[in-house]
Structure formats: C-alpha cells, structure tokens
Amino acid sequence: MHPGDMGLVLDAMALHRMDFDDAYQYVAAEKRDLTIVSFDRHFDGTPRGRRTPGEETPRKETSHPRVSSRGRARRTEGDAR
C-alpha cells in the first residue's frame, strides 16, 4: 500500500475496532477488491466480511494461465486454444 493509505488504516481501526494488522489487511482488500480469507472473526462485523480457509472462494477471471506445482502453465476451462 501507499504510505498515504495509513489514514485509511487508522480509520478502519477506529470504525471496526480492529488492531493494526487486521485494519491493514482490510484496507488492502478494499483497495484491490479482494476476498479476505481468515479465521479471524474481527472481519465479520465489516461490510467486506470474510471467508474461512475451508470455504470455497469465488474465482475471478484472469488473462493469466494457471501455473502447476511443477512451474509450467496449464490450461483451464476458459483458456483459448
């Protein structure tokens, strides 16, 4: 994040009664439209909410191929041939 975003982190700390590291993650997720995946219940009281690691998270379409554990790109259903 940009140093100028620290004001947003402080705001999130006060508004959602979070500690610094939770607020930092929350603001980063807000700025990038990310899903928070955490066991931490502090995120439950926020508009963004959270998912737990056991829950399936929705995938966002990307133009980048997925990389296998062997480091090679592999095709997925939506890839053009």
Number of C-alpha atoms within 10 A of each C-alpha: 10 6 6 8 14 15 10 15 22 16 15 20 19 13 11 17 14 18 14 15 10 18 24 20 16 26 21 18 14 14 11 8 10 14 16 20 16 14 12 12 12 17 22 12 11 13 9 15 15 21 18 13 11 9 9 9 13 7 7 6 7 9 7 9 13 14 11 10 7 6 8 10 12 10 14 9 5 10 12 6 4
